[in-house]
């Protein structure tokens, strides 16, 4: 509760913001949120509600962080990394948004739920808040990790149990985790202002673990803001806490899903700079894991890399396995190897060295079923098909571990909606 002069200034800021919003003609099908004002560097640009928002969400807002340092990140020129579907509408008709813009999704009951601490869901790579948390079948079986996809996800599960649930949507599907960590902090600031709370619980799935952990650990760009001390619990879901090396350990199979001459269309980085497809040797620097040829379209993937060859070896049955992992010219491919990519900017060691604050109770959830539909699954050791269980449950740099668990029946893409995973997450939040 604010009193006196500060309270009066706050109320005046609220009235002014509402007037400016109306004057600017913001889409407000559900009305501008009538709560406190977020920090001055955040601008509410649009709000979408009933009739526009799908997937069971109550509303979606678009914000702009005006802090100098954000930029428009690189996108593959063939469009595979562009925003798609309803996200283009939410980003104002822009398919390649500026990374200082983000979406804040609000679930039904966001302002009426009985649980005191709200929850912010943070999705992973090449994903959206819609598919990840509310509509797992939006992209079909490849997206949900199973032949049959459910029509609801973790958002509905938690909302039905009294949690006040929000989710962030990033401008770039494979973006820089340092910038996305700043966006996580922005989303928390908005939620705190909306609900008048001091802390939020974070759930980071896959790559989303990186930005949530970077936020609470104050691992940030030089221009960024440090952790604001506003997270109660952090739950990592299939997160590469110990890093991952899947693209380099299984590079040949991985590349066939990427290289267009081989029929690939997936928005993911390649461990190679050159590859032969059907007799044609080609270069695609725009799909490189490391900056190449003026392109750097996958910084967020590079930041998750760590070597596991000393633990589980390398897939020696794969074509060009040695040069793929360690670098050089193979029979059909060429690349710099995993160590060069790590040296170009992995965040695994910096995050572990920075450490999660002891005030943030952290829970780690892993999947135990390497049966992700449509990909070559990680088979060198126990995994969820992409991330080793040992990595997902790696507690290095986490002093306050509240619990760890493995959902034996869930693969990497099922962890966000699998009933057992949702039940475990709800138990930890409660």
DOTI-835751 format. One line per 5 residues: their letters; for each residue x negated, y, z of N, C-alpha, C. Coordinates in steps of 0.05 Angstrom, whole numbers, plus 5000, padded with zeros to 4 digits. Example, Ala and Ser with C-alpha at 12.3 -4.5 7.8 and 13.67 -1.06 7.14 Angstrom:
2
AS> 4736,4886,5156,4754,4910,5156,4736,4934,5156 | 4743,4955,5142,4727,4979,5143,4742,5001,5157
END
This chain:
430
XXXXX> 4983,4976,5000,5000,5000,5000,4982,5025,5000 | 4989,5044,4981,4974,5069,4980,4991,5090,4994 | 4978,5110,5006,4992,5131,5020,4980,5158,5011 | 4995,5179,5018,4985,5207,5015,4978,5214,4987 | 4957,5230,4984,4950,5242,4958,4944,5220,4937
XXXXX> 4930,5199,4945,4923,5178,4926,4948,5165,4915 | 4968,5161,4932,4993,5149,4922,5007,5167,4902 | 5007,5193,4907,5019,5212,4889,5005,5212,4862 | 4978,5211,4862,4963,5210,4837,4970,5185,4821 | 4972,5163,4836,4978,5137,4823,5005,5138,4809
XXXXX> 5025,5150,4823,5052,5151,4812,5052,5169,4787 | 5037,5191,4788,5035,5210,4765,5023,5196,4742 | 5002,5180,4747,4989,5165,4725,5009,5145,4712 | 5025,5132,4729,5045,5113,4718,5065,5128,4700 | 5076,5150,4709,5095,5165,4693,5082,5175,4667
XXXXX> 5058,5185,4669,5044,5195,4645,5039,5173,4626 | 5031,5149,4636,5026,5127,4618,5051,5118,4604 | 5074,5118,4618,5099,5110,4605,5107,5130,4584 | 5104,5156,4589,5110,5176,4569,5093,5174,4545 | 5067,5169,4549,5049,5166,4527,5055,5141,4510
XXXXX> 5063,5120,4524,5071,5095,4510,5095,5100,4492 | 5115,5113,4502,5138,5119,4486,5131,5137,4463 | 5115,5158,4468,5107,5176,4447,5091,5162,4425 | 5076,5142,4433,5059,5128,4414,5075,5107,4398 | 5100,5102,4406,5117,5083,4392,5107,5054,4396
XXXXX> 5098,5047,4419,5089,5020,4424,5112,5000,4421 | 5107,4978,4408,5127,4957,4407,5133,4948,4436 | 5157,4950,4444,5164,4943,4472,5191,4929,4474 | 5193,4907,4460,5218,4893,4459,5227,4884,4486 | 5209,4881,4504,5216,4873,4531,5212,4896,4551
XXXXX> 5203,4919,4541,5199,4942,4558,5170,4943,4568 | 5158,4966,4572,5132,4969,4583,5132,4960,4612 | 5112,4945,4620,5111,4935,4648,5113,4958,4668 | 5131,4956,4686,5135,4978,4706,5121,4972,4732 | 5095,4973,4730,5079,4968,4754,5055,4987,4754
XXXXX> 5035,4981,4770,5012,4999,4773,4997,5001,4747 | 4978,5020,4746,4963,5025,4721,4936,5011,4723 | 4927,4997,4702,4901,4985,4702,4879,5007,4701 | 4854,4999,4702,4832,5019,4701,4834,5037,4677 | 4822,5060,4678,4825,5080,4657,4812,5072,4631
XXXXX> 4793,5053,4631,4780,5044,4607,4797,5024,4591 | 4820,5017,4602,4839,4998,4589,4863,5013,4579 | 4869,5008,4553,4893,5021,4541,4912,4999,4532 | 4937,5001,4541,4958,4984,4532,4967,4994,4504 | 4963,4977,4483,4969,4986,4456,4997,4976,4447
XXXXX> 5005,4952,4456,5030,4941,4447,5040,4920,4466 | 5067,4916,4466,5079,4895,4482,5100,4881,4465 | 5099,4855,4465,5117,4838,4449,5133,4820,4468 | 5159,4820,4465,5176,4804,4482,5195,4787,4467 | 5219,4785,4477,5240,4768,4466,5244,4774,4436
XXXXX> 5246,4752,4420,5250,4755,4392,5224,4754,4376 | 5202,4759,4389,5175,4759,4376,5158,4737,4387 | 5157,4736,4413,5139,4717,4427,5151,4688,4426 | 5135,4669,4420,5143,4641,4417,5128,4624,4438 | 5134,4598,4438,5119,4579,4455,5127,4579,4484
XXXXX> 5148,4593,4491,5157,4593,4519,5146,4615,4536 | 5129,4632,4525,5119,4655,4540,5141,4676,4544 | 5138,4692,4565,5157,4714,4569,5150,4738,4552 | 5124,4745,4551,5115,4768,4536,5086,4766,4530 | 5077,4783,4511,5048,4785,4504,5042,4815,4501
XXXXX> 5020,4823,4514,5011,4851,4512,4984,4852,4499 | 4979,4872,4483,4952,4877,4472,4939,4901,4485 | 4915,4897,4495,4899,4918,4508,4874,4924,4492 | 4864,4948,4496,4838,4956,4485,4820,4965,4507 | 4797,4953,4509,4776,4962,4528,4759,4982,4513
XXXXX> 4758,5006,4521,4744,5028,4507,4715,5030,4515 | 4705,5012,4532,4677,5012,4541,4658,5010,4517 | 4639,5028,4515,4619,5026,4494,4602,5001,4498 | 4599,4986,4477,4584,4961,4478,4599,4938,4463 | 4625,4939,4465,4641,4920,4449,4637,4926,4420
XXXXX> 4641,4905,4403,4637,4908,4374,4656,4889,4360 | 4658,4892,4334,4671,4872,4318,4651,4850,4311 | 4656,4826,4320,4637,4804,4315,4640,4793,4287 | 4620,4777,4279,4620,4766,4252,4640,4743,4249 | 4652,4742,4226,4671,4721,4219,4662,4707,4194
XXXXX> 4665,4681,4192,4659,4667,4167,4674,4679,4143 | 4661,4685,4121,4675,4699,4100,4698,4684,4086 | 4699,4658,4089,4720,4643,4077,4746,4643,4093 | 4746,4657,4116,4770,4661,4132,4776,4640,4153 | 4760,4619,4155,4766,4597,4174,4766,4606,4203
XXXXX> 4752,4628,4209,4752,4637,4237,4771,4660,4243 | 4787,4668,4223,4806,4690,4227,4828,4682,4247 | 4840,4702,4259,4864,4698,4274,4886,4689,4255 | 4904,4672,4265,4925,4662,4248,4952,4662,4262 | 4973,4655,4247,4999,4653,4258,5008,4678,4274
XXXXX> 5021,4673,4296,5032,4695,4311,5011,4713,4323 | 4986,4703,4326,4964,4720,4337,4959,4744,4319 | 4962,4742,4293,4958,4764,4275,4978,4786,4281 | 5003,4779,4287,5023,4798,4295,5015,4811,4321 | 5007,4795,4341,5000,4806,4367,4976,4825,4365
XXXXX> 4957,4819,4346,4934,4837,4343,4940,4860,4323 | 4965,4866,4319,4973,4888,4303,4969,4884,4273 | 4972,4859,4264,4968,4854,4236,4940,4851,4227 | 4921,4850,4246,4893,4848,4240,4883,4819,4245 | 4871,4807,4225,4862,4779,4227,4834,4777,4238
XXXXX> 4819,4799,4237,4791,4799,4248,4788,4822,4268 | 4799,4819,4291,4801,4842,4310,4773,4849,4322 | 4773,4873,4331,4750,4884,4347,4750,4869,4374 | 4726,4862,4383,4724,4844,4407,4731,4859,4433 | 4735,4885,4432,4744,4899,4456,4774,4897,4459
XXXXX> 4788,4885,4440,4817,4881,4442,4822,4853,4452 | 4843,4850,4468,4851,4824,4478,4881,4823,4483 | 4890,4798,4485,4919,4793,4490,4922,4783,4519 | 4943,4793,4532,4950,4782,4558,4978,4770,4556 | 4979,4744,4559,5004,4729,4558,5016,4727,4587
XXXXX> 5042,4731,4589,5055,4728,4615,5076,4706,4613 | 5075,4687,4632,5094,4665,4632,5120,4673,4645 | 5142,4659,4640,5166,4663,4655,5160,4661,4686 | 5171,4679,4701,5166,4679,4729,5140,4693,4737 | 5127,4707,4719,5102,4721,4725,5105,4741,4748
XXXXX> 5129,4752,4751,5134,4772,4772,5154,4762,4793 | 5162,4737,4792,5181,4727,4811,5172,4701,4824 | 5150,4689,4815,5141,4664,4826,5135,4666,4856 | 5137,4644,4870,5134,4645,4899,5105,4642,4909 | 5087,4634,4891,5059,4630,4899,5046,4658,4901
XXXXX> 5030,4662,4922,5019,4689,4927,4997,4697,4908 | 4980,4677,4899,4958,4684,4882,4964,4676,4854 | 4964,4696,4835,4970,4690,4807,4947,4674,4794 | 4953,4662,4771,4934,4645,4757,4929,4656,4729 | 4904,4658,4722,4896,4666,4695,4884,4642,4681
XXXXX> 4896,4634,4658,4886,4612,4642,4868,4623,4619 | 4845,4610,4616,4825,4619,4596,4819,4596,4577 | 4826,4599,4552,4824,4577,4533,4796,4574,4522 | 4792,4553,4506,4765,4546,4495,4761,4555,4467 | 4741,4542,4454,4732,4550,4428,4752,4543,4406
XXXXX> 4754,4560,4386,4771,4556,4362,4799,4550,4371 | 4808,4563,4392,4834,4557,4403,4849,4583,4408 | 4874,4580,4417,4890,4603,4424,4905,4598,4450 | 4914,4618,4463,4929,4615,4488,4956,4600,4483 | 4966,4604,4459,4991,4590,4452,4987,4560,4452
XXXXX> 4969,4550,4435,4965,4521,4432,4954,4509,4457 | 4935,4523,4469,4920,4511,4492,4939,4506,4516 | 4956,4525,4522,4970,4524,4548,5000,4520,4546 | 5012,4526,4523,5042,4526,4522,5054,4509,4499 | 5039,4506,4477,5050,4492,4454,5028,4474,4442
XXXXX> 5021,4453,4456,4998,4436,4447,5001,4425,4419 | 5025,4422,4409,5029,4411,4382,5029,4432,4360 | 5023,4457,4366,5024,4478,4346,5007,4471,4322 | 4983,4459,4326,4965,4453,4304,4965,4423,4297 | 4985,4408,4307,4987,4380,4301,4968,4363,4318
XXXXX> 4965,4338,4311,4950,4320,4327,4921,4327,4330 | 4909,4339,4310,4881,4348,4312,4877,4368,4334 | 4898,4385,4338,4896,4405,4358,4900,4395,4387 | 4918,4376,4390,4924,4367,4418,4908,4343,4426 | 4894,4330,4406,4876,4308,4413,4889,4281,4413
XXXXX> 4915,4280,4405,4929,4255,4406,4948,4253,4382 | 4958,4229,4376,4976,4225,4353,5002,4240,4358 | 5012,4239,4382,5037,4252,4389,5032,4275,4409 | 5041,4299,4402,5035,4322,4419,5060,4330,4435 | 5056,4338,4460,5079,4348,4475,5087,4376,4466
XXXXX> 5110,4384,4474,5120,4411,4467,5115,4432,4488 | 5104,4424,4511,5098,4442,4532,5070,4435,4544 | 5059,4454,4559,5032,4450,4569,5029,4458,4598 | 5005,4465,4606,4999,4472,4634,5014,4497,4642 | 5018,4516,4624,5033,4540,4631,5060,4533,4643
XXXXX> 5076,4517,4629,5102,4510,4638,5101,4493,4664 | 5081,4476,4665,5078,4459,4689,5074,4476,4714 | 5056,4495,4712,5051,4512,4736,5073,4532,4741 | 5085,4543,4720,5106,4562,4724,5130,4550,4738 | 5136,4525,4731,5159,4511,4743,5154,4505,4772
XXXXX> 5130,4507,4781,5123,4502,4809,5117,4527,4825 | 5127,4550,4814,5126,4575,4829,5101,4591,4825 | 5083,4583,4807,5059,4598,4802,5065,4621,4783 | 5053,4644,4788,5055,4667,4770,5031,4664,4750 | 5038,4657,4725,5018,4648,4706,5014,4669,4684
XXXXX> 4988,4673,4677,4980,4690,4655,4959,4675,4639 | 4955,4685,4614,4933,4674,4598,4921,4696,4582 | 4896,4694,4576,4882,4713,4559,4879,4703,4531 | 4880,4720,4512,4875,4713,4484,4853,4730,4473 | 4831,4717,4464,4807,4732,4455,4810,4740,4425
XXXXX> 4796,4761,4418,4795,4770,4390,4781,4751,4372 | 4760,4738,4382,4743,4721,4366,4744,4692,4377 | 4750,4673,4360,4754,4645,4369,4728,4632,4378 | 4705,4642,4369,4679,4630,4377,4661,4652,4388 | 4672,4672,4401,4657,4696,4407,4637,4694,4430
XXXXX> 4622,4716,4432,4602,4719,4452,4614,4717,4480 | 4605,4698,4496,4616,4693,4522,4611,4716,4542 | 4590,4732,4537,4585,4755,4554,4607,4776,4550 | 4614,4781,4525,4636,4800,4520,4662,4789,4530 | 4666,4763,4526,4691,4751,4534,4693,4750,4565
XXXXX> 4671,4748,4579,4671,4750,4608,4681,4778,4617 | 4673,4798,4602,4683,4825,4609,4713,4827,4604 | 4723,4813,4584,4752,4812,4578,4766,4797,4600 | 4755,4776,4611,4766,4761,4633,4770,4781,4657 | 4749,4797,4662,4751,4817,4684,4773,4837,4678
XXXXX> 4776,4845,4652,4797,4863,4645,4824,4851,4650 | 4828,4826,4642,4854,4813,4646,4861,4812,4675 | 4841,4805,4692,4846,4804,4721,4854,4832,4731 | 4840,4853,4721,4847,4880,4730,4876,4887,4724 | 4885,4879,4700,4913,4884,4692,4932,4869,4711
XXXXX> 4926,4844,4715,4944,4827,4732,4945,4839,4761 | 4922,4847,4771,4922,4859,4798,4939,4884,4799 | 4938,4900,4778,4954,4924,4777,4983,4918,4774 | 4990,4898,4758,5018,4891,4754,5031,4881,4780 | 5016,4864,4795,5028,4850,4818,5020,4862,4845
XXXXX> 5001,4880,4845,4992,4891,4870,4977,4871,4888 | 4962,4853,4875,4947,4832,4889,4917,4839,4889 | 4902,4826,4906,4873,4831,4907,4857,4809,4893 | 4868,4785,4891,4853,4763,4879,4870,4747,4860 | 4856,4734,4842,4869,4717,4821,4854,4690,4821
XXXXX> 4868,4669,4814,4855,4643,4809,4849,4640,4779 | 4826,4629,4772,4818,4625,4745,4817,4596,4737 | 4827,4589,4713,4825,4563,4702,4812,4566,4675 | 4788,4556,4672,4773,4558,4647,4769,4531,4634 | 4780,4527,4610,4779,4502,4596,4758,4503,4574
XXXXX> 4740,4483,4574,4719,4480,4554,4702,4505,4552 | 4700,4518,4529,4685,4543,4527,4695,4565,4546 | 4721,4563,4554,4732,4582,4573,4718,4581,4600 | 4705,4558,4606,4689,4556,4630,4667,4576,4630 | 4655,4581,4606,4632,4598,4604,4638,4627,4611
XXXXX> 4660,4637,4600,4667,4665,4605,4677,4669,4634 | 4692,4650,4645,4701,4652,4672,4678,4651,4692 | 4660,4633,4687,4636,4630,4705,4618,4654,4702 | 4614,4664,4677,4597,4687,4673,4609,4712,4688 | 4636,4714,4687,4648,4737,4701,4642,4736,4731
XXXXX> 4648,4714,4744,4645,4713,4773,4615,4713,4781 | 4597,4706,4763,4569,4705,4769,4555,4731,4761 | 4569,4750,4751,4558,4776,4741,4536,4772,4721 | 4539,4751,4704,4522,4748,4681,4535,4764,4659 | 4522,4785,4650,4536,4805,4634,4517,4819,4614
XXXXX> 4528,4832,4594,4512,4848,4577,4502,4873,4592 | 4482,4886,4581,4470,4909,4596,4490,4931,4601 | 4510,4933,4584,4530,4954,4588,4554,4945,4604 | 4554,4920,4612,4578,4908,4625,4581,4915,4654 | 4605,4909,4664,4611,4912,4692,4606,4887,4708
XXXXX> 4597,4889,4732,4592,4866,4750,4618,4855,4761 | 4617,4832,4772,4640,4818,4784,4652,4837,4805 | 4679,4838,4805,4693,4857,4823,4702,4843,4849 | 4694,4818,4854,4701,4805,4879,4731,4798,4881 | 4743,4792,4858,4772,4789,4857,4782,4761,4848
XXXXX> 4765,4741,4852,4773,4713,4846,4772,4696,4871 | 4794,4682,4876,4796,4664,4899,4786,4637,4892 | 4796,4625,4870,4788,4598,4862,4781,4598,4832 | 4761,4582,4825,4753,4577,4798,4756,4548,4792 | 4771,4541,4772,4774,4513,4763,4764,4510,4735
XXXXX> 4743,4493,4731,4732,4488,4705,4744,4462,4695 | 4753,4462,4670,4767,4439,4658,4751,4430,4633 | 4738,4407,4635,4721,4399,4613,4700,4419,4605 | 4692,4434,4624,4672,4456,4619,4644,4445,4617 | 4628,4456,4599,4600,4447,4597,4582,4460,4618
XXXXX> 4588,4455,4644,4572,4467,4665,4542,4460,4663 | 4537,4436,4652,4509,4428,4647,4501,4430,4618 | 4518,4443,4602,4512,4446,4574,4520,4422,4557 | 4519,4425,4531,4524,4402,4513,4507,4404,4488 | 4503,4381,4476,4486,4380,4452,4499,4364,4429
XXXXX> 4525,4361,4431,4540,4345,4411,4533,4352,4382 | 4533,4378,4374,4528,4384,4346,4501,4374,4336 | 4482,4373,4353,4455,4364,4344,4451,4334,4347 | 4464,4322,4366,4462,4293,4369,4478,4278,4348 | 4499,4290,4338,4516,4277,4318,4519,4296,4293
XXXXX> 4497,4308,4285,4498,4328,4265,4509,4320,4238 | 4503,4296,4229,4512,4287,4203,4542,4285,4202 | 4554,4271,4221,4583,4269,4222,4596,4296,4227 | 4584,4312,4244,4594,4338,4250,4595,4356,4225 | 4574,4355,4209,4572,4372,4185,4593,4366,4164
XXXXX> 4602,4341,4162,4622,4335,4142,4648,4349,4147 | 4653,4356,4172,4678,4371,4178,4675,4401,4174 | 4650,4410,4168,4644,4439,4166,4637,4447,4137 | 4618,4432,4125,4607,4440,4099,4628,4439,4077 | 4635,4461,4064,4656,4461,4044,4652,4443,4021
XXXXX> 4627,4439,4012,4621,4421,3990,4626,4392,3997 | 4627,4386,4023,4634,4359,4032,4664,4357,4039 | 4679,4378,4035,4707,4379,4042,4713,4390,4069 | 4693,4401,4083,4697,4410,4110,4711,4438,4111 | 4728,4441,4132,4742,4466,4136,4743,4475,4165
XXXXX> 4731,4460,4183,4733,4466,4211,4717,4491,4218 | 4727,4507,4236,4714,4531,4245,4695,4524,4268 | 4671,4514,4261,4651,4506,4280,4624,4510,4268 | 4603,4513,4285,4576,4518,4274,4562,4492,4267 | 4544,4495,4248,4528,4472,4238,4500,4473,4250
XXXXX> 4489,4450,4256,4461,4449,4265,4441,4452,4242 | 4451,4452,4217,4434,4453,4194,4436,4480,4179 | 4415,4486,4165,4415,4509,4147,4421,4500,4118 | 4414,4475,4112,4418,4464,4085,4429,4436,4087 | 4444,4428,4067,4455,4401,4067,4462,4392,4039
XXXXX> 4458,4367,4033,4466,4356,4007,4493,4343,4009 | 4512,4352,3992,4538,4340,3990,4543,4332,3962 | 4547,4306,3958,4553,4295,3932,4532,4304,3911 | 4507,4303,3920,4484,4308,3902,4477,4338,3900 | 4492,4355,3913,4486,4384,3911,4474,4394,3937
XXXXX> 4450,4404,3936,4436,4415,3960,4442,4444,3963 | 4456,4452,3984,4465,4480,3987,4458,4491,4014 | 4458,4517,4016,4453,4532,4041,4478,4547,4049 | 4484,4546,4075,4507,4561,4086,4499,4574,4112 | 4484,4597,4110,4476,4611,4135,4500,4621,4151
XXXXX> 4523,4625,4138,4546,4635,4153,4557,4615,4173 | 4549,4589,4170,4558,4569,4189,4536,4560,4208 | 4515,4575,4209,4492,4567,4225,4497,4572,4255 | 4486,4553,4271,4488,4556,4300,4472,4580,4310 | 4450,4586,4296,4432,4608,4303,4435,4630,4282
XXXXX> 4428,4655,4289,4430,4676,4269,4414,4670,4245 | 4426,4673,4221,4412,4665,4197,4424,4681,4173 | 4406,4692,4156,4415,4705,4132,4434,4729,4137 | 4431,4742,4160,4448,4765,4167,4474,4757,4180 | 4478,4731,4184,4503,4721,4197,4497,4712,4226
XXXXX> 4517,4716,4243,4516,4705,4270,4545,4703,4279 | 4559,4682,4268,4587,4679,4272,4595,4661,4295 | 4576,4648,4308,4582,4629,4329,4565,4632,4354 | 4563,4656,4364,4546,4660,4388,4556,4645,4412 | 4582,4642,4415,4593,4628,4438,4586,4599,4440
XXXXX> 4583,4586,4417,4574,4558,4416,4545,4555,4424 | 4528,4573,4413,4500,4572,4419,4495,4575,4449 | 4511,4592,4462,4508,4597,4490,4514,4573,4508 | 4527,4552,4497,4535,4528,4512,4514,4506,4510 | 4493,4509,4495,4475,4487,4489,4456,4481,4512
XXXXX> 4451,4455,4515,4430,4445,4533,4422,4418,4522 | 4397,4410,4527,4388,4384,4517,4395,4362,4536 | 4406,4340,4524,4413,4316,4539,4398,4292,4528 | 4378,4297,4510,4364,4274,4499,4347,4259,4520 | 4339,4274,4541,4324,4261,4562,4341,4243,4580
XXXXX> 4367,4246,4578,4386,4230,4595,4398,4208,4578 | 4409,4215,4555,4425,4196,4539,4412,4191,4512 | 4389,4202,4506,4377,4198,4480,4391,4213,4458 | 4386,4205,4433,4398,4217,4409,4410,4194,4393 | 4430,4201,4378,4444,4181,4361,4426,4172,4338
XXXXX> 4409,4152,4342,4390,4143,4322,4402,4130,4298 | 4428,4125,4298,4441,4113,4275,4450,4134,4255 | 4449,4159,4263,4459,4181,4245,4438,4187,4224 | 4447,4195,4201,4429,4204,4179,4413,4228,4188 | 4387,4228,4184,4370,4251,4190,4371,4258,4220
XXXXX> 4374,4238,4237,4379,4244,4266,4355,4258,4278 | 4331,4251,4271,4308,4263,4284,4305,4293,4277 | 4306,4299,4251,4302,4327,4242,4326,4344,4250 | 4350,4331,4252,4373,4347,4261,4369,4356,4290 | 4360,4338,4307,4358,4345,4335,4332,4362,4341
XXXXX> 4310,4354,4328,4285,4366,4335,4275,4387,4315 | 4289,4388,4292,4282,4408,4272,4265,4398,4250 | 4268,4409,4226,4252,4401,4203,4270,4394,4179 | 4256,4384,4158,4269,4376,4133,4273,4346,4133 | 4299,4338,4132,4305,4310,4130,4311,4301,4101
XXXXX> 4322,4278,4097,4327,4268,4070,4350,4285,4057 | 4370,4292,4073,4393,4306,4062,4398,4333,4075 | 4385,4339,4097,4391,4363,4112,4365,4376,4122 | 4368,4401,4130,4346,4416,4142,4357,4435,4163 | 4341,4439,4184,4350,4457,4206,4328,4461,4226
XXXXX> 4333,4480,4244,4313,4488,4263,4312,4472,4288 | 4332,4455,4293,4333,4438,4317,4345,4452,4341 | 4352,4436,4361,4366,4447,4384,4350,4466,4401 | 4325,4461,4404,4309,4479,4421,4308,4507,4411 | 4306,4510,4384,4306,4537,4372,4332,4551,4378
XXXXX> 4354,4536,4377,4380,4548,4382,4383,4556,4412 | 4373,4538,4430,4373,4545,4458,4357,4570,4463 | 4334,4572,4451,4316,4595,4455,4329,4620,4443 | 4348,4617,4425,4361,4640,4413,4384,4651,4430 | 4389,4638,4453,4409,4650,4471,4428,4632,4486
XXXXX> 4419,4608,4494,4436,4592,4512,4440,4606,4539 | 4464,4603,4550,4469,4615,4576,4471,4595,4599 | 4466,4570,4593,4469,4549,4614,4450,4555,4637 | 4425,4558,4632,4405,4563,4654,4410,4590,4668 | 4415,4611,4653,4421,4637,4666,4446,4635,4684
XXXXX> 4466,4620,4676,4490,4617,4693,4483,4601,4718 | 4469,4579,4715,4461,4563,4738,4444,4578,4757 | 4425,4594,4746,4407,4609,4763,4421,4632,4777 | 4441,4644,4764,4455,4667,4777,4473,4656,4799 | 4485,4633,4795,4502,4621,4816,4529,4634,4819
XXXXX> 4549,4617,4824,4576,4626,4830,4575,4636,4859 | 4587,4658,4865,4588,4668,4893,4601,4647,4912 | 4590,4645,4936,4600,4626,4955,4629,4632,4963 | 4637,4657,4959,4665,4664,4965,4685,4653,4945 | 4676,4643,4922,4693,4632,4902,4693,4601,4904
XXXXX> 4714,4589,4914,4715,4560,4916,4719,4549,4888 | 4702,4531,4880,4701,4521,4852,4709,4491,4851 | 4725,4485,4832,4734,4457,4827,4726,4449,4799 | 4718,4425,4795,4708,4416,4769,4724,4391,4760 | 4736,4393,4736,4753,4371,4725,4740,4361,4699
XXXXX> 4738,4335,4697,4727,4323,4673,4747,4303,4661 | 4745,4299,4635,4760,4278,4621,4742,4254,4618 | 4755,4230,4618,4739,4206,4616,4745,4188,4592 | 4760,4199,4572,4768,4183,4550,4756,4194,4524 | 4736,4181,4512,4724,4191,4488,4739,4182,4463
XXXXX> 4763,4192,4460,4780,4183,4437,4794,4206,4424 | 4780,4229,4421,4792,4252,4408,4799,4246,4379 | 4823,4251,4371,4833,4245,4345,4818,4262,4324 | 4808,4249,4303,4797,4263,4280,4768,4271,4280 | 4753,4264,4302,4725,4271,4303,4708,4246,4310
XXXXX> 4682,4248,4306,4664,4228,4315,4659,4234,4345 | 4667,4216,4362,4667,4221,4391,4639,4217,4403 | 4633,4233,4423,4608,4230,4438,4607,4202,4451 | 4587,4186,4443,4586,4158,4451,4560,4151,4465 | 4543,4170,4470,4517,4163,4482,4518,4159,4512
XXXXX> 4539,4168,4524,4543,4165,4553,4572,4171,4560 | 4581,4168,4585,4608,4174,4592,4616,4203,4586 | 4637,4206,4571,4645,4233,4562,4675,4234,4557 | 4684,4258,4550,4712,4262,4542,4715,4263,4512 | 4694,4255,4498,4693,4256,4469,4676,4278,4459
XXXXX> 4671,4299,4475,4655,4322,4467,4634,4328,4489 | 4643,4330,4514,4626,4338,4536,4622,4314,4555 | 4596,4310,4562,4590,4289,4581,4604,4294,4608 | 4613,4273,4621,4625,4276,4647,4604,4288,4666 | 4579,4280,4664,4558,4291,4681,4555,4321,4677
XXXXX> 4560,4331,4654,4559,4360,4649,4583,4374,4660 | 4606,4363,4655,4631,4375,4665,4631,4377,4695 | 4618,4358,4709,4618,4357,4738,4592,4366,4750 | 4575,4379,4734,4549,4389,4744,4554,4413,4762 | 4546,4411,4787,4551,4432,4807,4526,4449,4812
XXXXX> 4506,4448,4795,4483,4465,4798,4491,4494,4798 | 4483,4508,4819,4489,4537,4821,4517,4542,4832 | 4531,4522,4842,4558,4525,4853,4557,4517,4883 | 4555,4536,4901,4551,4530,4929,4577,4520,4943 | 4600,4530,4934,4625,4523,4948,4643,4506,4930
XXXXX> 4637,4480,4929,4651,4461,4913,4676,4452,4928 | 4700,4458,4918,4724,4450,4932,4732,4421,4925 | 4723,4412,4901,4730,4384,4893,4722,4379,4865 | 4718,4354,4858,4713,4345,4831,4731,4321,4825 | 4738,4318,4800,4755,4295,4792,4751,4289,4763
XXXXX> 4756,4264,4756,4755,4255,4728,4782,4243,4721 | 4794,4253,4700,4820,4242,4690,4812,4221,4669 | 4813,4196,4677,4803,4174,4661,4818,4173,4634 | 4843,4178,4634,4859,4174,4610,4861,4198,4592 | 4845,4220,4597,4847,4244,4581,4821,4250,4566
XXXXX> 4824,4256,4541,4801,4265,4526,4798,4296,4527 | 4779,4307,4514,4772,4335,4516,4796,4353,4509 | 4811,4346,4488,4833,4362,4479,4859,4357,4494 | 4860,4336,4509,4884,4329,4524,4883,4341,4552 | 4860,4350,4561,4857,4360,4589,4875,4383,4596
XXXXX> 4883,4399,4576,4900,4422,4581,4929,4416,4584 | 4938,4391,4577,4966,4385,4579,4972,4358,4591 | 4952,4341,4594,4956,4314,4605,4968,4317,4633 | 4988,4301,4639,5003,4303,4664,4985,4300,4688 | 4967,4281,4688,4949,4277,4711,4930,4301,4714
XXXXX> 4921,4312,4692,4904,4336,4694,4919,4359,4706 | 4944,4363,4696,4960,4385,4706,4966,4382,4736 | 4972,4358,4744,4977,4352,4772,4953,4358,4790 | 4929,4351,4780,4905,4356,4795,4899,4386,4798 | 4903,4400,4775,4899,4429,4776,4919,4442,4795
XXXXX> 4944,4434,4794,4964,4445,4812,4957,4440,4841 | 4947,4416,4847,4939,4409,4874,4917,4427,4884 | 4897,4432,4867,4875,4449,4874,4884,4478,4878 | 4901,4488,4861,4911,4515,4864,4927,4519,4889 | 4940,4498,4898,4957,4500,4921,4942,4496,4947
END
